[in-house]
Amino acid sequence: MQRVTSAKTPAPDRIKWSRIAIAAGQACNAVLRDVEIDELKQQINELKQLTLAKLSEDKDSDADEDQRD
């Protein structure tokens, strides 16, 4: 970043280094976004499994109560 902000760096070089810094930042953001999306998908799948398990438990307990009546 010193090459971008230094007054000694010629303007065309500052522009070049600014573009490099922006591209590097965008690449990092894309990777982080992909990781976050994968983690969110995993959490959604876990929630689905827990919900289905809970629903089947509730269904089984309702069936047991019906048999007792």
HUDA-V746203 format. One record per pair of residues at least 12 apart in sequence whose C-alpha atoms are under 10 Angstrom apart, sorted by the first residue. I is the first residue (numbers start at 0). J is the second residue. D is the distance in Angstrom with one decimal. If there is no record, write none. Layout:
BEGIN
i=(I,I)
j=(J,J)
d=(D,D)
END
This chain:
BEGIN
i=(0,0,0,0,0,1,1,2,2,2,2,3,3,3,3,3,3,4,4)
j=(13,16,17,19,20,13,16,14,15,16,17,15,16,17,18,19,20,16,17)
d=(9.3,7.8,8.0,10.0,7.6,9.3,9.4,9.6,9.5,6.7,8.5,8.4,5.8,5.9,9.5,9.9,8.8,9.6,9.1)
END
